[in-house]
Amino acid sequence: MPSEQSPNTGGNAASTGACDSHGPRRIRLCIIATIGKSVQILYAGRLEYFMANGFEVTVVCASSELDDAIRARGVRLFTVPFTRAITPLQDLRAIVRLYRFLRREHFDLVEVSTPKAALLGSMAARLARSRPIVHVLHGLAYQGKRGLLGWILRASTRIPCTLSDVTLSVSPSVRDEACKDGIAARARICVLAEGSANGVDLGRFSPRQRALGAEVRHEYGIASDSVVIGFVGRMTRDKGIDQLAEVCHALSTDFPNVVLLVVGDYEHRDRPADSTVDFLSTSASVRHVGWQADVVSFMAAMDVLVLPTYREGFPTVLLEAAALGIPTVTTDATGACDASVDGKTGLQVPIGDVNSLREALARLVRDASLREAMGFAGRKWVCEHFDQRDVWRRYVEEYRAVVSDGTAPIRRRDRNRT
């Protein structure tokens, strides 16, 4: 196999995907994701790394305004009418289109990722006899859902785990819950090292960037002696935004120097309570800056990052904060519990427990030395386990081995070191 190289971030499909006439044949990899935004976020840098290390990459996703940006990364793009909602007729059309494409292309390996693409992609790949199939399990969407919707989400999560030859869970707790719930067989699901889908760019998320935070504080009228509690992500109920607003309202009374910096936007499907929206839009102790394409400078302005989530796959934002040297407060939810070391890199509280969340944040607000110690430990922990290039290397090694093993569901060596 070719030696590993630095990713080529420029060029085109001809320069990064072609095989040297005297070298080994490149592995033809098809990555199927639902939307282009997922491709740009979840595979940032990883596509280029694959291409620099012996893979010819084709991406399949729904067409969007990001099509040109995806092609500019040097990959082939094939669009399929995926939707994120339950749309039976359109889903059937997507399966047929994808089936025909896979039958024609004869890929060496098919990766299915994100819920809808994993479901339809694994079905189409099986029908097309395009194997082996690797399923990257980013989370358990059925958690917290009941009734018919919960049953549908549970079934749609189980199917790609059953149809795929190997399922790679992004975190140990997602793997364990999937096995406990009968979603995946223990022999066909694994975690690569400590987990993560794409790792962390340690140069971009570095304590050296903390100087950028002073500019953000100045721009948004945050005093230099304020303690900034930050939130980055979708402003939805399942991210715990209602509990966060309640807690920060109380903290602003106890600690007048506390400021809540919120980076993100609301989503219609899971919009929080009106009282939460009102508080976040009117309180003098809140700065809501909306969605940001580059969050580094905003995170650098924070003293603590909080994610009071109800469920996750593996929240990269907690790792990014730790890499910046920022302590975190999160819940013991699936996925989130793997993204910090309780008592060392941050604090974990029970899901939905407002009092525990308030106590944890108050503890860090009061104790600057504790924030510093946890920030230092967090940076060290992320550097040891989640360096982006190490994560990419593990995926390259795994995919080469899966292709070599054919459709064998699991290999003899133990890939679960957690």
C-alpha positions, 0 to 999 in steps of 0.5 A: 500500500502507498505510504501516508502523505499530507492531504492535498487540499487543492487540485482536481479529480485528475490530480488527486484521484488518478492512479500512477501507471506504475503504482498500485491500483487506487481503492475506489471509495463511495461515500454516501451522505444525506446533504452537502452540509454534512459532507463539508462538516463531517468530512472536513479534510478527511476526503483529501487525506483519503485521496492522498493515501491511495483512494479515489473518492466519489461523494453521493448526496442531495444536490445543493448550493454546496455542489461546486464547493464539494467538487472543488475538493477534488472528488467526484459528486453524484447527486441523489434526491435525498430528504431528511424527512420521511418521504416514501415516494421520493425515498423510493426514487432515491433508492432506484437512482442510487442502485443504478449508479452503484451497479454501474460503478463497481466500487471497492468500498461503500461508506454510508453515513448520516441517518437517511443516507445510511438507511437508503444507501445500505439498501441500495448497495445490498441490492446492487451487490456493491460490497463491502459496506461500512456504516458510520453510526453518528448517533441514535436518533430514536433516543427520547422519541416515543410512539410511532415516530420512535419505532420508525427511527429505531427501525431505520437505525437498525436496518443499516447496522444489519445490512452493512458489513461493519458499523463504525460507531463514533463513540463508545457509549453509542456503540454500547447503547446500540448493542443494548437496544438490539440495534447492532450486533456486538460482533459487527460494531466497533469504535476506532480507538477513543472514537470521533468521526473526524478528530480535531484540527489542533492547529486551528483549535489551539490556546494560541488562538485565545487572543482572538477572543479579546477582539470578540469581547470588545466587539460585543461589549463584554468586559475583560473581567467578565466570565463568559459561558458559551454555547455553540450549536443548534438552539433546540430543546434536545440541546438543552437550551431551555435549561441553559436559559433558566440557569443563566437567568439565575446565575446573572443574579448571583454573578453580575459579571457572568455573560452568556455568549450563544453561537447558533440559530433556532430550528423550526422542528425543535424550537425552545419555549417562548420564554427561552427565546425572549430571555436570550433576545432581551437579557443584558447578560446574553450575547446571541451572535447567530450562526458563524461560519468560523467559530474559533474566535467566538469560542476563544472569547469563552471561559467555559463551554456548556452543552446541556444536551439530551443526546449526541453521537460524539459532540466535536464542539466539546473536544474543540473547546478542550483543545482551546484550553477551555473547560466544559460542562455537559450532561451524561447523555449518550455521546456527550459522556465520552467527550470529556473526562468528568472532574478532569477536563470538565464537569458532567451533570445528569440530563435535564437536572437544572440544579446540578447544571447551575451548581457546576457552572457556578463552581467554574465561575467562582474558581479561575484556577479550576478553569485553568487546570481543567483547560490545561488537562483538556488540551492534553487529553485531546492531543493524546486521543483526537488529533485529526491526522491520527483519526484520519489514519485510523480510518484509512487503515480500517478501510484498507483492511476491510477491502482486503478482508472482503465482506468479513464482518469483523476482523480478529484484532480488537479495534475497541480500546475504550 
